[in-house]
Amino acid sequence: MDQLLELLRERGFRRGSFVLSSGKESDFFIDCKPVALLARGHVLIGEALLERIRDLPGSLSAVAGVELGGCPLASAVAYASAESDDPLDAVYVRKEPKAHGTRKTLEGADRLTAGARLAIVEDTVTTGRSTLRAIDAVREAGFEVAGVVAVVDRLEGGAEVITGAGVSFSALYDRTDFMGET
């Protein structure tokens, strides 16, 4: 078994009764944050996501993480890419514009030129709604979304919602990697 999946199973997977951010109830929960915030997990996630992002067609300018779970992922990818010939800076996509100061929705996008292509990273995708909001925010800021890469797809319709918006989607793992065939 690969090290990242082992860490996710050990530190991020739980059975029980949970209410997801989508409002849905679930008998299992996959939380990537405890793994992404471990030094070794941060490295493993960054490398794995970067490898998948590099499969997207065309050149990329940055990697965008959806608040909150996607932010450390975007930073991990930026770190993993730093010594490459094509480094990717991180951008954070807020759920809502900042209420004070600059009132930004996208943090770290100031240096990007109009039309820049970004990959969006997510921790766990269920319905795809938060990802769609991020796609819309990136597009409204004048950038192109090259694709979405998630650590885990719960296989509950989110992938179809994202691809239905005209954006490619892939995940490193899905629920069967944690629960077997269901």
N, C-alpha and C positions, 0 to 999 in steps of 0.2 A: 504494500500500500504506500502511496506517496505521503511524504511528511506533512504536507499541507492538509490533506484530507484527514490524516490521523489527528492532527491538532484540532481541526474543526469538529470532528466526532467527539473528541475528548473534552474540549473546552467550550464548544459552541452549541452542541445539540442537546436538547432536553425534551423529555416527554412529560406531559401533564396537561393542565388546562390553561390556555393562553388566549389573550385578545391581541390580535395583530394590529399594526398601524392602519391597516385597511378597515379595521372594525370587525373583521371576521374572527370567529372563534376557531381554535385549532387545538388538537391534542398533541402537537409537537411544535418546537420552536428551534430555529437555527439562527444563532446570534454570532455574526462574524467579528463583531467588535472586540471581544476578549482575545481573539486570535490576532487580529490586525494590530492590536496594541502591544502584543508581545514582541520583543526585539526579533526573535527568530521568525515569528509569524509574519511580521511586517516585511521582512526580506522575502519570504516564500510567496506571500500574496503579490508583492510587487513584481517579482520575476514571472510568476504564472500569468498575471494579467497582462504584463508587457508582451509576453510571448503571443498571447491571443490577440492583443491589440495590433501587433505587427502584421497579423494576417488580414487586417482590414485593407481594402484597396485604397491606393492613393497615399499621398503624404499627409501627415498630421502635424498640427501646431501645438496641441496640448491635450491633456487628459482631464476631464471634468468629473468631480465626485459630487454625488447628490447628498446634501445635508441629511443626516449626520453620519450615517454609516459609510457613505462613499467618500467622505473627506480624507480619512486616513488611507484609503485605498488609492486615491489620486496621488497623495504624497508618496506612497510606497512605489507607485509606478514611476513617478518623477525621479525618485532616488535611484531606482533600478536602471533607469535610462540615462542617468547623468554622465556616464563615461562612454556612452555610445556615440556614433557618428551623427545620430539624429535624436538628441535629447528632447524629452517632452516635459514641459512645465505643467504644474498642477493649477487647476481652477476649481474653486468651490462654488456650487450652485445652492444658494439659499432657498428655503421653501417659500419665503416671502422676502420682499426687499427689506433691507436694514431700515429700522425706524428712525435712526439718527445718523449723524455724520454724512457720509456720502450717499446713503440710501441705495446702495448697490444690491443687486440680486446675484451678480457674478463677482466673486473675489478672485483677483489674479488675472483677469482678462484684459486689463488696461493696455498691455503691450501688444495684444493681438491685433492684426489688421482685419478689416471687414472681409467677410467671406472665409476666414480661417476655418480649417476643419478640426473638429474635436471629437475624441472618443469619450463616451460617458461610461463611468464605472459605477456599479451598484453592489451592495453587499448581498441582499436577498430580495428576489423579485417574487411577488405574489400576484397582485392584480395588475401591476404595471402603472398604476395611476401616478405615483410619485415620480416615476421615470418619465411619463408623458409631460408632467409639469416641468421637469428639468429640460426635456427636449424643446418644449415651447420657449422656455426662458433663454436657452442657447440660441435658438432661431431668432427670437425677438431682438436679441443683442446683435444680430447681423452675422452670426456664424453658422457654419454647416455642421450637422451631426453625422459623423462618418459611421457610427455604429454604437451599440450598447453592449458592454461585456459585464456580466454579473459573476459573482463568486458562486451563488446558488440560485437555481430556479426551482421554486416550490412546485412547479407543474400545475398551477392553478389558473392559467389563462393569461398571465402577464406577458409571456413571450408573444402570444398572438396579438395582444393589444399593441405592443411595441412595433411589431412588424406591420401591423395594420396601419400604423402612422408613417409607414414608408422608411423605417429604420431597421437595419439588420440587427439581430440579437443572437448572442451566444452566452453560454454559462460554462464555468469550469466544472461545476457539479450540479446535480439535481437531487430531488428528494429520495430517489432510489439509491443514491450513494450512502444515504443515512438509514433508510428504512427497508431497503430491498424493494422488490416489485410490489406495488399496491394496487 
